[in-house]
Amino acid sequence: MTNTPKSTAPPPGNAAPALPAMPPQRTPAPGGQPGQPGHPHPTPPPAPPADTRRTAFAEGVDRVRRAATTEPGRLRIIGAVLATLVVAFGAVTAWQMTERADAANDVLTSSQPLTTDAAEIYRSLADANTTASSGFLAGGQETPRSRERYELDIRTAAEKLVNAAANAEPGSPSATTIAELNRLLPEYKGLVERARTYNRQGYPVGGAYLRYANEKMQEEMLPAAEDLYTSENRRLSDDYADATPYPWLAIALGVAVLAALAWAQRRNYLRTNRVLNHGLVAATAAAAIVLLWLTAGHTLARSNLNESFDHGVRSLNVLHDARIASLKARGNENLTLVARGAETTKVGEETYDAYDYDFGKDMETLAEGLARAERLADDDAGAKPVTAAVGNMTEWQKRHKAARTQDENGNYQQALDMVIGAKGATGECFDSVDDNLAAALKHEEREFRQAAGDGRDALTGLPAGAAVLAVLGAAGSVLGIGRRLTEYR
């Protein structure tokens, strides 16, 4: 029987390998297996995060930010900004200059001619009233020339009203005034015809009809015509206000575009040592042309339009007012003899013939208007007829004073001859004043049309030219930057 020695060590190399240590085990919780009472449920795994989609704007910003870290990306951004600026400059220039060109055209072809028509309506109505009173004073001896003048005035007023109605804005105060004048004109003409009929038959009621017709003219028709003239004059001023302001937004954008293009070319030079980039140079040239055209064209247009206002419209307004004052004065002079003291007015403690008192006020207005017209006249052709009208007015006042003296002394026929007579009467002075004022108006009208036409023509083609050059400038910017980008491919 063989016994193994108790203390003998195992031979080297034949030792049994050591078992790996067991990982620590979770001690089962009391209460049994999972799912049984008293055993906690296992913790569920965390839910995956929700799919949050980013907006296109945020993604675009990230792409731009990433692109800005590279030179090609920066070049693309610069090219887009330059093209946008150039296009915006051209668009704003075209928009602002289109508005100013349209307003300048309205000044020349619409608002000023309508203002003149409104003044002519007033003049025709006032002259018709004056002629009617002159014919009434002549009694049954009314001359064919006086009758023809009255009919011409009525016809002219009707034609001008038709023209004004065609050009007035529907629903505007001017349209309402024109409709009112169209209603009143036949009524006035009917009253005048009745006055003539009774006057030829020798009935005193004819004078009452003429005074009633004169009241309708003085209190309803002429104030309405004056409102029309004022409205159209205000419209003319609004057109000037739209045509003359400097286009500061377009100018500011033009300066910004040139500054941006200069910066881009300097940046290109510092990075490549190349002096010129053909595309950027072309864009700069296009922007510079638009800016120079804009400033020079508008400055010239503004200067001519201001001249047309200062030496045209202002003189025309003063001359129209003076002519209206002379017509009122003539009408009141005639009505002084028609009424023969039936109408009086009290000023302070003094009592005056109402029509003669109004005549004096009208002559004061005429004198003030002629003095202003002389100051505004900028050449001999404009000043000469005004100076002649001043002389006619002075003589008119002298003859009127002499006629009033005869009338107050009871010499009615002598006074009548001195007012409506064939020779040496106040009517000659009135006609001379009216003719000279008409000549001055024609001269100022020509000056206005010349200056306003030059102002409008200075803007011709600017809106379209700015738009075309802006497109070319934007294309040049894109091509210039694109050429740099090809060097990175």
C-alpha positions, 0 to 999 in steps of 0.5 A, spaced: 500 500 500 502 506 497 501 512 501 502 519 498 507 524 502 503 529 506 508 535 505 510 534 498 509 540 493 506 539 486 511 539 481 512 545 477 508 547 471 502 542 473 499 547 478 491 547 477 489 554 474 486 559 479 478 560 478 476 567 477 473 571 482 465 571 482 462 578 481 458 581 486 451 578 486 444 582 487 441 580 494 434 578 492 429 582 496 425 579 500 418 577 498 420 572 492 421 572 485 420 579 480 412 580 479 410 577 486 408 581 491 413 585 495 418 585 489 419 592 486 418 592 478 425 593 474 426 600 472 424 602 465 430 604 460 430 612 459 426 614 453 430 616 447 430 624 446 425 627 441 426 629 434 427 636 434 427 639 427 431 646 426 428 651 422 430 653 415 433 660 418 437 657 423 440 652 419 441 657 414 445 662 419 449 656 421 451 655 414 453 662 413 457 662 420 461 655 417 462 659 410 464 665 414 470 661 416 473 660 409 475 665 404 470 662 399 465 662 403 466 669 405 467 671 398 460 668 396 457 673 402 461 679 400 458 678 393 451 677 395 451 683 399 454 687 394 449 685 389 443 686 393 446 693 395 447 695 388 440 692 386 436 696 392 440 702 390 437 702 383 430 700 385 430 706 390 432 711 385 427 708 380 422 709 385 423 716 387 425 719 380 419 716 377 414 719 383 418 726 381 418 725 374 410 724 374 409 730 379 413 735 374 409 732 368 403 734 372 405 741 374 406 742 366 400 738 363 395 738 368 395 742 375 398 749 372 393 749 366 387 747 370 389 753 375 389 757 369 383 755 366 380 756 373 382 763 373 379 764 366 373 761 368 373 767 373 375 772 368 369 770 363 364 770 368 366 777 371 367 780 364 360 777 362 357 780 368 361 787 367 359 787 359 351 785 361 351 791 366 354 796 360 349 793 355 344 795 360 346 802 361 346 803 353 338 801 354 335 799 347 342 801 344 346 795 346 351 795 340 353 788 337 360 788 339 357 788 347 352 783 345 358 778 342 363 780 348 357 777 353 356 771 349 363 769 348 364 770 355 359 765 357 361 760 352 368 761 354 366 759 361 362 753 359 367 750 355 372 751 361 368 748 366 367 742 361 374 741 361 375 742 368 370 737 369 373 732 365 380 733 369 377 734 376 378 728 381 371 724 382 368 726 388 373 732 390 371 739 392 373 741 385 368 737 382 362 739 386 364 746 385 364 745 378 357 742 378 355 748 382 357 753 377 354 748 371 347 749 375 348 756 376 350 759 369 343 758 366 340 761 371 344 767 371 343 767 363 336 767 364 336 773 369 340 777 364 335 776 358 329 778 362 333 784 365 334 786 357 327 784 355 324 789 360 330 794 359 328 794 352 321 795 353 322 801 358 320 797 364 324 799 371 323 792 373 329 791 368 334 794 373 331 789 379 333 783 375 340 786 373 341 787 380 339 780 382 343 777 376 349 781 379 347 778 386 347 771 384 354 772 380 357 776 386 355 772 392 354 765 389 358 764 382 364 768 383 366 765 390 365 758 387 369 760 381 374 763 386 374 756 390 375 752 384 381 757 383 384 756 390 383 748 390 387 748 383 392 752 385 393 748 392 393 742 387 399 745 383 403 747 390 402 740 392 405 737 385 411 742 386 412 739 393 412 732 390 417 734 384 422 738 388 425 734 394 431 731 394 431 724 393 435 723 400 434 715 401 437 714 394 443 718 394 444 715 401 444 708 398 448 710 392 454 713 397 453 706 401 454 702 395 460 706 392 463 705 399 462 697 399 465 696 393 471 700 394 472 696 401 471 690 397 476 692 392 481 694 397 480 687 400 481 684 394 488 688 393 490 686 400 489 679 399 491 678 392 496 684 390 492 685 384 490 692 383 483 691 379 478 686 379 474 687 372 467 685 375 468 690 381 470 696 377 464 695 372 460 695 378 463 701 381 462 705 374 455 703 374 453 705 381 457 712 380 454 713 373 447 712 377 449 717 383 452 722 378 446 722 374 441 722 380 444 728 383 445 732 377 439 731 373 435 732 379 439 738 381 437 741 374 430 739 374 429 742 381 432 749 379 428 749 373 422 747 377 423 753 382 424 758 376 418 756 373 414 757 380 418 764 382 418 767 375 412 763 372 407 761 377 407 767 382 407 772 377 401 768 373 397 768 380 399 776 381 396 777 374 390 773 375 388 777 381 390 783 378 385 782 372 380 779 377 380 786 381 380 790 375 373 786 372 370 787 379 372 794 379 369 795 372 362 791 374 361 796 380 363 802 376 357 800 371 352 798 377 353 805 380 350 808 375 345 802 374 343 802 381 343 810 382 344 810 389 339 805 391 344 801 394 348 804 400 353 802 405 355 805 412 362 806 414 363 809 421 359 815 421 359 816 413 354 813 408 357 811 401 354 808 395 355 801 396 357 799 389 362 806 388 365 804 395 366 797 392 369 800 386 374 804 390 376 797 394 377 793 388 382 799 385 386 799 391 387 791 390 388 792 383 394 797 384 397 793 389 397 787 384 400 791 379 406 793 384 407 786 386 407 784 378 412 789 377 417 787 382 416 780 380 417 781 372 424 779 371 425 782 364 423 788 359 418 783 356 414 782 362 415 789 365 412 793 359 405 791 359 405 791 367 407 798 367 402 800 361 397 797 365 399 802 371 398 808 367 391 806 364 389 804 371 391 811 373 387 815 368 381 810 369 381 813 376 381 820 374 376 819 369 371 815 374 372 821 379 370 826 374 364 821 372 362 821 379 362 828 380 357 829 374 353 824 377 352 827 384 351 834 380 345 830 377 348 830 370 346 823 369 347 822 362 354 826 362 356 821 367 353 815 363 357 818 357 364 818 361 363 811 363 360 807 357 361 812 351 365 811 345 371 816 346 374 818 352 370 814 357 373 809 363 371 803 359 377 805 354 381 805 360 378 798 363 379 795 356 387 797 356 388 795 363 385 788 361 389 787 354 395 789 358 394 784 363 392 779 358 399 780 354 403 780 361 399 773 362 401 770 356 409 772 357 409 769 364 405 763 361 411 762 356 416 763 361 413 758 365 412 753 360 419 753 358 422 753 365 417 747 367 418 743 361 426 744 362 425 741 369 421 735 366 426 733 361 432 733 366 428 727 369 427 724 362 430 716 362 433 717 369 428 711 372 429 706 367 436 708 366 438 707 373 434 700 373 438 698 367 445 700 370 443 697 377 442 690 374 449 691 370 452 693 376 449 687 380 452 682 375 459 686 375 459 684 382 457 677 382 462 676 376 468 679 379 467 675 386 466 669 381 472 670 378 476 670 385 472 664 387 474 660 381 481 660 384 479 656 389 477 650 385 
